[in-house]
Amino acid sequence: MTTDSGSPAHSAHPGHHAPPLVARLTIAPHVATVRHIDGVWWPHSTDLLAELPELLTALPFDWPRITHATVNGAAWPALPTHTLVDGHVVRLRRTTGRPGPDTICLVSPGHGRWDLLIIPPDTPEPEAVRIMAEMARTGEPAPA
């Protein structure tokens, strides 16, 4: 398990509690066709163990329980093979071999998989908001 003592959310002044982080997530509108990207996620950091609980909590209520998460991209540090999220095991994997943008693949066996484009945490807010708004409007992320 990793800890992040350098981020503002974890280094509040004594006596002051930082507000909990809220996942910044946009899911594409529902359509009958299969898509390559199901939404976009703008994590606060590259610490997947810290970010994953907020992401899974923010998923639509009708999505099944996620049991596997694979992140694609070099920005993610090495991961343990699994973590506990809300009392259930989520298996973790990191790959750098797939070409294309950074993504996270969420899997629920017997129910399906969902691929989310990852907006890098250090992306300027106006750019990230534009990408997320385009996903909400059209079902496709805005080009960079």
N, C-alpha and C positions, 0 to 999 in steps of 0.2 A: 504494500500500500504506500502511496506517495502522499506527501503533504505539501501544501503550497503556502509557505509563510510569507512570501513576498507580495502577494496580491492584496489589494485594498480590502477585499471581502474577508480576508483572514487576518488582517493586521489592524483591527479597529483599536482605538485608544481604550485604555482600561476604563471600565464602567460604561462604555458605549458598545452596543451590539450592531454590527453591520446588518443591513437587511438581507434576507436570503436571496440568493440569485434565482432569477426566473429564466427559464429556457426561452431563447429567442428562436421561434420556430414558425414556419409557414408551410402548410400542407396544400398541395395542388387541389383545385376543385375536382370533385368526383366526376369521372367520365367513364363510358363503357369500354374505351380502348385501353390497352396496356401502355404504360409510359416507362421511359427509361429512368426518369427522376420523379419521385413522388412528393418531394418537398425540398425546402432548404432549411438548414440549421446554422445558426451563428453562435457558436459556443463562446463563453467568456474566457476560456483558456484551452490549452492543449492537454490538460490533465483529464483524461477520459474517466478515471475513477471518480473525480469530483463532478464532472459534467453529466455523466450518464443518468444518474437518478433524476435530475431535473428534466432531462430530455424525455425519459420514459414517462414521467408524471405528466408532461405536457402533450403527449400523444392523444389523438381523439379517443373519447371514452369507448367507442365501439371497436377499437383495435384490440386484438387478442394479446395475451401476455407475451412479451418478447423474451426469448430464451438465448439468443445468440446475437452478437454485435461484432461486425468486422469493419474496421476503419481502413481506408485506403489513403495513403499519403505519407510523405516523409516527415511531416510536422509532428506526428504522434510518437511519443517515446515508447519504449518497450512496455509491454503490458503483462500482467499475470494472466493465467489461462482462464480465470473466472473471477467474478465478484458477486457480492450479495446486493440486491436492490430490492427494497421493500420486502425482505424476507425470502426472496427467491433467487436462485442462481442464474446469472447471465454469463454465458461463455463468451470470452473475448478473443479477438484475433486482430492482428495488424498485418497489412500487406502493403508492399510498395511496388509490386510488380505490374499492377494493372495500369495501363495508360489512361490519361484523362484527368479530370479534376478530382480533388479530394472528396471522398464520399464516405458515408457510413451506411452499411447494409444491416437492417434489423430483420431478424427472422423469428417466426413463430411456426414451429413444425406443424404441418397439417392445415395451416391457415394462410401462409404466404410469406413474402418478403417485401420490404419497402426500402428503397434507396433514397437517401437524402444527400443533396449537395451540401458540402460543408463550406461555409464562408469563413475564411481564416479569422481568428479572434482579433487580430490587429487591423482588420479592415476598417477604414473610416466609416463612421455611422451613416452619412448620407449615401454612400455607395451600397452598404449592406441593406439599408432600408429600401433602396431602389430595387435591388435584386429580389428582396422578399416581397415587395409590392407587386412586381411583375409576375412572380410565381402565383400569388393569390389571385391576380386578375386573369392571367392567360394559361396557367398550368405549366409554364416554361420559365426558367430563371432568366433574368435580364442578362444580356451579354456584358462581359466586363468592360 
